Amino acid sequence: MMKTEIKVKSIQCAGCARAIGKGIGVIPGVYGVSVDLANKVISVDHTEEITEDALVEKLKSIGYPAE
């Protein structure tokens, strides 16, 4: 399993964190998503097949572009 951290400056509240968790969590091979509201960073636990680019694209598609 791998872990990827991505900075997302547009995270503002717990609602944002839930939306990101749900949006990223549906990707096959993602095992966990945590959102650090204070530092505006998401951490994703996933299989090796998932690239950071794929995660960034998914974030963008749900309205939370990576910084």
N, C-alpha and C positions, 0 to 999 in steps of 0.2 A: 504494500500500500504506500501511496505517496501523499505528501501534504503540500498544498500550494497556498501562498498568501498573496492577496491582491488588495491594493489600496483603492478605496472607493470613496471619494470625498463627498459624494451626494447623499451618503447615509446620514439621516437626520434624527431618527427616532426608532422606537421598538417596532413600529409598523413597517418601517423600511427593512429592518432586520428580518421580520417574518416573511415579507415579500421575497427577499433575497434567498432566504432559507428554502422557501417553497419552490422558487424558480430554479435554483441550482440543484436542489435535492431530487428533482425529477429526472436528471440526467442519469442514464444507466451507467453504473460504475462509481457513482458518488456515494460514499458511505456516511459522510457527516459534513455539516456546514456549521461554522460558528462565526458570529459577527461581533467584533469589538467596536462598540459604538464610540467609545472615547477616542480611539486611535483611527477609526474609520477604516478598519482592515477586516476582510473576510478570510477565514481559513477553511480550506476544503480538503477533506480526506477522500482520496479517490484511487482508482486503479491506474496502472502505468499507461494504459491506452488513452487516457484523457489528457489532452494538452492544456497548457495555460491559455493558449489562444482560443481554444474551444470554450473555456470558462469565461474569458473576457467577452467573447461574442455573445454568449448567453446572457451575461450581465447587461450588455448593451441592449439586447433585445427586450429585456424586461424593464428598461428605463434607468439602469444604474451603471453608466459607463465607468470603466476603470480609469484611474489617473496615472 
